[in-house]
């Protein structure tokens, strides 16, 4: 692409107001992002570097949209941002802009910044990682946005209009980390967590399973509804909060005699949305193009996002134990003995005994 020549007067152009915007708690419900989203207003951060709320569905009341499913940082400094409209979701290859983000190496740096900043990390975790205790939400966002623009629009370190020393220190943590890394890919940011249930028939009074967990995370957690103790193949209870990839688990139904069912859910921290880009039309209801589009956003899922999967199993009742005897005359097989006596045969029959 041919890039337009720009003159950057960062200290003036990027000066931002100290007005504090509302801080909305991110939703923890959405993990997948659809082909279209609704772009909300800047909901956190300073006006010049705030992040947009991204919603899977258009809110019932757009003027009061509530907590977003995701957030969006700007990856086009020189394009005006527009909100309150449907937009298209795509991958980096779908980028319509004309800056350095079309370069794979730059995409990798931007993804590194996203993965190591707020809100992909909680504010406290980011403060610890960056070595900036007590950093505010607005300063954390400003640091990340300036770091993103440093790669997408500059490729050099500018004298940004810092709102605080914390913002500046956090920026250098992000930029130094991204520069030292080889970058990241969308696959590095995607979280997977699946569970498969047992294939064969299951019965009460046994260890029901196995359930097999697959994940690309170090550990995931399991929950069972209704609650049942989770064990290994030997019947030893396991730590359901720290299950690893490939682990097989069982439900302990050795004290159960009745038929029933249960759902086992695996949960991992993360999302599959971070790193997606949002192409925003200039006209609401229109289609963004390379020649005409509003500011492109890059999606980041909040630290509270989770990926889940579940498997349901049913089991039959434990068969009822029975035992009985049948006494007959050996001579003719009836239940009557001749007056002179004879031989009787007593047959014991039983089922479902141990």
C-alpha positions, 0 to 999 in steps of 0.5 A: 500500500502507498502511505500518505506522508504525515507530519506528527506534532505529538505533544500538540495533536495528541494532547488529551483532556483529563475528563474521566469517562464512566468505567464500566465493568466488562461482561464475563459472558461473551467469549466468541465474537460474531461476524458483525458487532455493534460499536459503542462509545468510548467507555473507559480512558481519556477522551483522546485515548479511550477504548470503545465498548464492543457488543455482539448484539445491538443494545435494546437502548443504545443510549444506555448500552450497559457493559460491553462484551469486548473492548476496542483499541484504535489502530488508525490514529489519523482516521476519525472514530465513529460509534453507535453502529454495526461494523464488520469483524475480520482478521488482520488480513481484512484490514482496510487501512493504510498504515503499518498494521498491514505488516505481519511484524507490526501485527505481532507487536500489536498483539503482544501489547494487547495480551500484556495490557489492560483489560486483557489483564486485570488492572492490578495484574497489569500494575504488577507486571508493569511495575507501576503500582496504583496505576489508574484505568485511564493511564493504563489505557493511555499507555496501551493506546500510545504503544499501539500507535507507536507500531501502527502509525509511527514505528518510532518512539514519540514524545507523547502527551503523557497524562502522568508518569505512571502512563509513561512508565507503563508505555515503556514497559509495553514497548520494551516488552514488544520490542524484545519479543518476536511478536504474537499470533492470533493463535497465541491468544486463542483459548481452547477448552473442550470436554468429551463424555463417555461413549458406553452405557453407564450405571449407578453404583460405579465410577461413571466416565471417562470424561476427557479434557483438552485445552491449550491452557496450563490448567482448567477447572471442572464443575458438575451439575448436580454436584458429584465428586470427581475422581481419577480412574482409581476412584481417588478424588482430584482437584477439579480446579486444576485439570490439565490437557488430556486428563481423564476424570470420572464421576463417583456414583458408587453410593448411588442406586438410582438412575440420573444424569449430570453435566460436566463443564470445563472452564478456562480463562480467555477468549477467542476474540482478542486480535480480531479487527473491526471495520466500521462504516462511515454511514450507519448501515453502510459497508466499510471500504478501503477508500471510505471507512471510520477508524478501525478497532482491534478487539481485546477480551476482558480478563474476566472472559472465559471459554466453556464446554460441557458434556452430559451423561446419563446412567441407569439405576443399579439393578435391585438384588434378589434371592429366592429358593424353589423346593420340589419333589425330586421324583416328579418335580411337584411340591408334594411328597408321598406319605412314605417320604422321598427326596426334595431338591431346593434350588437357590436363584439370585440376581445382582448380588455381589 
